[in-house]
Amino acid sequence: MAVVGGSALRPVERVKLYEDLVQRLADHAREARLKRGDRFPPERELASRFGVSRASVRQAMVALEVQGRVEVRHGDGVYLVREIGYVDSLQRLIERRQRLPDVLDAREALETKLAELAARRRTDESLAAMRRALDDMEADIAAGDIGTVGDARFHQAVATAANSPVLAGLMSIIQDSVRETRFESLSQPGRPAQSLVAHRKILDAIDAGDPRAAADAMRDHLRVVADVQLLRWKPPVAVNGERSANGSRRRRTSN
């Protein structure tokens, strides 16, 4: 492949290669009309096609994995999990990775107490709302979605059952960040079905009027929510003389 001279040879950060490659992989999925469950071409083939190292392809695939778009099956390949439309930038991923632990800590502190209070203060109406939310979540999962809407409705129903305006107000303050944790968790392979089971356990404890069991079930659930690929992912560092995904050579940069 021809080397592009001039300004294309100036030192660059890995972020440009990385984001270019992630976008090209997303473009390939659309152009090849990959469907859920379809496998991407082998890593070696993609690296050759884009003129980059296999390590760069692997790292870009991990970025798509942490966004819930693909599943990396070690020794078997990379499979499309969800349609790749909008792809988060590296900066947005890093920012989300930085704030996620604090939000998860806040969720555990607030929502375990809400579950405990819900077990004490539940009504037939609030229990019915929880059941409807889980029925919706189950239907979404069966249809191939990840169940975020039903998940959100369930947690809102628990908060309503707790009848604590102060705690509900605190939850509303972090609602946007909570939505991010929900998406991150439910994007993990197999997680939607696992989450549904956990929600039903929480509901059973609330229905039984057992505050301790409800709090424990919610805490166990949220600790699984906290186990996400994004927190295990390491952002890219400086690049060592690779081409970008469009073919221009990238010079080695200093650390």
Backbone hydrogen bonds, N-H to C=O, Kabsch-Sander energy under -0.5 kcal/mol:
donor,donor_aa,acceptor,acceptor_aa,energy
8,A,5,G,-1.2
9,L,6,G,-2.0
10,R,7,S,-1.8
12,V,251,R,-0.5
16,K,13,E,-1.2
17,L,13,E,-0.7
18,Y,14,R,-3.2
19,E,15,V,-2.8
20,D,16,K,-2.0
21,L,17,L,-2.6
22,V,18,Y,-2.5
23,Q,19,E,-2.1
24,R,20,D,-2.2
25,L,21,L,-2.3
26,A,22,V,-2.0
27,D,23,Q,-2.6
28,H,24,R,-2.4
29,A,25,L,-2.0
30,R,26,A,-1.7
31,E,27,D,-3.1
32,A,28,H,-2.8
33,R,30,R,-1.1
34,L,29,A,-2.5
37,G,80,L,-3.2
38,D,35,K,-2.7
40,F,78,V,-3.0
46,L,42,P,-2.2
47,A,43,E,-2.5
48,S,44,R,-2.1
49,R,45,E,-2.4
50,F,46,L,-2.4
51,G,47,A,-1.2
52,V,47,A,-1.9
57,V,53,S,-1.7
58,R,54,R,-2.6
59,Q,55,A,-2.3
60,A,56,S,-2.3
61,M,57,V,-2.3
62,V,58,R,-1.9
63,A,59,Q,-1.7
64,L,60,A,-1.8
65,E,61,M,-2.1
66,V,62,V,-2.7
67,Q,63,A,-0.8
68,G,65,E,-2.0
69,R,64,L,-2.7
70,V,64,L,-0.7
71,E,79,Y,-2.8
73,R,71,E,-0.8
73,R,77,G,-2.9
74,H,72,V,-0.8
76,D,73,R,-2.7
77,G,73,R,-2.4
79,Y,71,E,-2.6
80,L,38,D,-2.8
81,V,69,R,-2.9
82,R,69,R,-1.8
85,G,83,E,-0.9
93,L,89,S,-2.1
94,I,90,L,-2.5
95,E,91,Q,-2.5
96,R,92,R,-2.4
97,R,93,L,-2.5
98,Q,94,I,-2.0
99,R,95,E,-1.8
100,L,96,R,-1.8
103,V,99,R,-1.9
104,L,100,L,-2.5
105,D,101,P,-2.2
106,A,102,D,-2.2
107,R,103,V,-2.6
108,E,104,L,-2.2
109,A,105,D,-2.2
110,L,106,A,-2.6
111,E,107,R,-3.0
112,T,108,E,-1.5
113,K,109,A,-0.7
114,L,110,L,-2.1
115,A,111,E,-2.2
116,E,112,T,-2.0
117,L,113,K,-2.6
118,A,114,L,-2.4
119,A,115,A,-1.8
120,R,116,E,-0.9
121,R,117,L,-2.3
122,R,118,A,-1.4
127,L,123,T,-2.4
128,A,124,D,-2.1
129,A,125,E,-1.9
130,M,126,S,-1.8
131,R,127,L,-2.2
132,R,128,A,-2.4
133,A,129,A,-2.1
134,L,130,M,-2.0
135,D,131,R,-2.3
136,D,132,R,-2.4
137,M,133,A,-2.3
138,E,134,L,-2.5
139,A,135,D,-2.2
140,D,136,D,-2.4
141,I,137,M,-2.3
142,A,138,E,-2.3
143,A,139,A,-1.5
144,G,141,I,-1.6
145,D,140,D,-2.7
151,D,147,G,-2.1
152,A,148,T,-2.4
153,R,149,V,-2.3
154,F,150,G,-2.2
155,H,151,D,-2.1
156,Q,152,A,-2.1
157,A,153,R,-2.2
158,V,154,F,-2.2
159,A,155,H,-2.1
160,T,156,Q,-2.3
161,A,157,A,-2.3
162,A,158,V,-1.7
163,N,159,A,-0.8
163,N,160,T,-0.8
164,S,159,A,-0.6
168,A,164,S,-2.7
169,G,165,P,-2.2
170,L,166,V,-2.1
171,M,167,L,-2.2
172,S,168,A,-2.0
173,I,169,G,-1.3
174,I,170,L,-1.1
175,Q,172,S,-1.0
178,V,174,I,-2.5
179,R,175,Q,-2.2
180,E,176,D,-1.3
181,T,177,S,-1.8
182,R,178,V,-2.3
183,F,179,R,-2.2
184,E,180,E,-2.7
185,S,181,T,-2.3
186,L,182,R,-2.7
187,S,183,F,-1.3
188,Q,185,S,-1.7
191,R,188,Q,-2.1
194,Q,190,G,-1.4
195,S,191,R,-3.2
196,L,192,P,-2.2
197,V,193,A,-1.9
198,A,194,Q,-1.9
199,H,195,S,-2.6
200,R,196,L,-2.1
201,K,197,V,-1.7
202,I,198,A,-2.0
203,L,199,H,-2.7
204,D,200,R,-2.5
205,A,201,K,-1.9
206,I,202,I,-2.3
207,D,203,L,-3.2
208,A,204,D,-2.0
209,G,206,I,-1.3
210,D,205,A,-2.4
214,A,210,D,-2.3
215,A,211,P,-2.5
216,D,212,R,-2.6
217,A,213,A,-2.6
218,M,214,A,-2.2
219,R,215,A,-2.6
220,D,216,D,-2.7
221,H,217,A,-2.1
222,L,218,M,-2.5
223,R,219,R,-1.8
224,V,220,D,-1.2
225,V,221,H,-2.2
226,A,222,L,-1.5
227,D,224,V,-1.7
228,V,226,A,-1.4
231,L,228,V,-0.8
232,R,228,V,-0.6
232,R,229,Q,-1.1
233,W,229,Q,-1.2
241,G,239,V,-0.6
243,R,51,G,-0.9
244,S,248,S,-3.3
247,G,244,S,-2.0
250,R,242,E,-2.9
251,R,249,R,-0.5
253,T,239,V,-1.5
